Structure formats: structure tokens, C-alpha cells
Amino acid sequence: MFRRKDDTLAHQQIIEGNNQLKLLVKIWHIVGALAKPGEHYLVIKTDGSRERPEWLIRNLKARRIAVIEPEKYPDGKVGCQLS
């Protein structure tokens, strides 16, 4: 999570799991507890994923949350760098 005012990192947390819905719920809890809508913006990195979490990425992008993906996942699917 970054501050809009000066683009500095406000909060960083690693979330692990194998269920995309549970990951999405964890992200919403963190955002709900820590983020102030006019002051922060959120960037999600999918670095550790063994396969492309398409459902999670689609839901995050639908809520205008930036998603950074690796160039290529271990399952062979290609990710895009910034939404």
C-alpha cells in the first residue's frame, strides 16, 4: 500500500494461500483495516504464484487495483507487467 501524497510505501505484507477466494478476502480485510481511500493506493504482486491466478487478477482489476505479474509463470502462462 502506497501513500498518494508522496508515493512512499505505507504498508507491505506477504500473503500466501492456495485458494484465490480466500486470498481475495484476506486482501479486502487488510485494505479495510489500513487503507484510507483518498490517501492510499494498492499494488498487488503475484510473484510467488506457481500458476497465473486469473480469477484473482480479474477481480482486483475490476476494482481498479494495480496488479504486477512476473513475465512468465512456472506453468508456462505469460503475465502482463502492470495493469
Secondary structure, DSSP 8 states (H G I E B T S, - for coil): -EETTT--B--------S-HHHHHHHHHHHHHHH--TTTEE-EEE-TT-SS--HHHHHHHHHTT-EEE--SB-TTS-B--S--
